[in-house]
Amino acid sequence: MSLACCLPIVECVYCLACARWVWKRCIYAAGHESENWGVATAEEFQPISRLCRYILAVYEDDLRNPMWAPPGGYKMNPDWVELRKDYEETGGQVTPYLVYLDHDNADVVLVVRGLTMGRESDRAILFDNKLGKAPFDGGYVHNGLLKAAQWVFNMEHEVLRGLLEKNPTYTLTFAGHSLGAGVVSLLTLVAVQNLDLLGNVERKRIRCYAMAPPRCMSLNLAVRYADVVNSVVLQDDFLPRTTADLEDVFKSLVCLPCLLCVMCLKDTCMMEEKMITDPRRLYAPGRVYHIVERKPFRLQRFPPVVRTAVPVDERFEHIILSCNTISDHGIIWIERESQIALDLMMENDRVMEIPPNQRMERQEKLAREHTQEYRQALQRAVALDVPDSYPPPSPYGTFNDPESGEGSKVSSVEGSKVSSVEGSKVSSVDGSLSSSKRRESWGDFVGRLFDTDETGHMVLKQ
């Protein structure tokens, strides 16, 4: 057969392959990513809509006459606002934020608002990641967001410490949206590494809710801190899925569809193993709550379903080609859909009618399930050879290497105190897993981690 006859066949095959790829990308919906995740419960999802209202409060000029307060929603008490800082007081180091002492929910809340595109200082924070990701605790994080988080911690850790000492039973919650979500995610990491500056508060009393966060930390950090950091993603939101430099994304708004197609093609051609083993690739932080409200080829919105997991692989790796990628990023839509989802959960479970003792038992059971899922995610990260995917210190234990004769040191931290904006140094980890990881079967791997107690249940080795 001559070359002239082969060319049409090759062209046809190439066109068919391209058409198949385009078809696959067009029908790829956000629900595919979380279809195998568990369904969230009302107890764990309840704070999210309330925290969204706190974030909206940062945009208000007068908290006593709010413009963004949802009708019939939770009302903030302006007298409980401990401090509030705007752009003039932050000096462009971070977006405006406030500290709120929530007596109704026994919670000290620090809330950071999202990006203002018209402000050069906000764009500078988001785009400050060109020179490589900043190293942090064995992984990598977004450089500009880390600087902003360190600045907030330097300025407010004494205020937070005083509030926690006056209210020893209260929890400490960080919440933010968009750019603010990335700031509070890394602020939580900085706080966990500097618990002494917060009065040695227990790790389990700290939590973070990042609404529509950017990809701000490497996979090992996203999994290891999933016990304290939570991400909330509405359907097709583009920011948690954007792997390109955000500066290139915002500069390409005129031809954003072209950029999205190039990014889709790049992610399709990249092997998943290469994505997971790339230590500098950033991801959405922590445990993920995915609000799904639309289905492929359906125009109307459905009652939202919230799925949650601590994903290791397939953690929002692909851009969704949808006309809602921008609107799903809005905090108003996130607040609205999370409240609808919570109302449906409470209606199905009738949570408000559950006796206090039974409700407490459900919360304890939920905490145990989250701990078990968290451990399984850590184990899967190690099994997939995610770089430096060792777990945090006690009470979760460490993965010991029997061949080396000593455990992987996780909790040894030096120079962790934050003293100034420029001199802030995050904690350095003395040891990590051996770089030459040996392959082993899953049964052998589990056997090294767990023992069997007298009742026949598996417990983590100390």
Secondary structure as GFF3:
##gff-version 3
##sequence-region A 1 462
A	DSSP	alpha_helix	3	27	.	.	.	ID=ss1
A	DSSP	three_ten_helix	30	32	.	.	.	ID=ss2
A	DSSP	beta_strand	38	39	.	.	.	ID=ss3
A	DSSP	alpha_helix	42	58	.	.	.	ID=ss4
A	DSSP	three_ten_helix	78	80	.	.	.	ID=ss5
A	DSSP	beta_strand	81	85	.	.	.	ID=ss6
A	DSSP	alpha_helix	87	90	.	.	.	ID=ss7
A	DSSP	beta_strand	97	102	.	.	.	ID=ss8
A	DSSP	beta_strand	107	112	.	.	.	ID=ss9
A	DSSP	alpha_helix	120	127	.	.	.	ID=ss10
A	DSSP	beta_strand	134	136	.	.	.	ID=ss11
A	DSSP	beta_strand	139	141	.	.	.	ID=ss12
A	DSSP	alpha_helix	143	166	.	.	.	ID=ss13
A	DSSP	beta_strand	171	177	.	.	.	ID=ss14
A	DSSP	alpha_helix	179	193	.	.	.	ID=ss15
A	DSSP	three_ten_helix	195	198	.	.	.	ID=ss16
A	DSSP	three_ten_helix	203	205	.	.	.	ID=ss17
A	DSSP	beta_strand	206	211	.	.	.	ID=ss18
A	DSSP	beta_strand	217	218	.	.	.	ID=ss19
A	DSSP	alpha_helix	219	224	.	.	.	ID=ss20
A	DSSP	beta_strand	229	234	.	.	.	ID=ss21
A	DSSP	three_ten_helix	239	241	.	.	.	ID=ss22
A	DSSP	alpha_helix	246	251	.	.	.	ID=ss23
A	DSSP	alpha_helix	256	269	.	.	.	ID=ss24
A	DSSP	alpha_helix	272	277	.	.	.	ID=ss25
A	DSSP	beta_strand	282	283	.	.	.	ID=ss26
A	DSSP	beta_strand	287	292	.	.	.	ID=ss27
A	DSSP	beta_strand	305	309	.	.	.	ID=ss28
A	DSSP	three_ten_helix	327	329	.	.	.	ID=ss29
A	DSSP	alpha_helix	331	349	.	.	.	ID=ss30
A	DSSP	three_ten_helix	351	353	.	.	.	ID=ss31
A	DSSP	alpha_helix	356	383	.	.	.	ID=ss32
A	DSSP	beta_strand	400	401	.	.	.	ID=ss33
A	DSSP	beta_strand	406	407	.	.	.	ID=ss34
A	DSSP	beta_strand	413	414	.	.	.	ID=ss35
A	DSSP	beta_strand	428	429	.	.	.	ID=ss36
A	DSSP	alpha_helix	442	449	.	.	.	ID=ss37
A	DSSP	beta_strand	450	452	.	.	.	ID=ss38
A	DSSP	beta_strand	458	460	.	.	.	ID=ss39
###
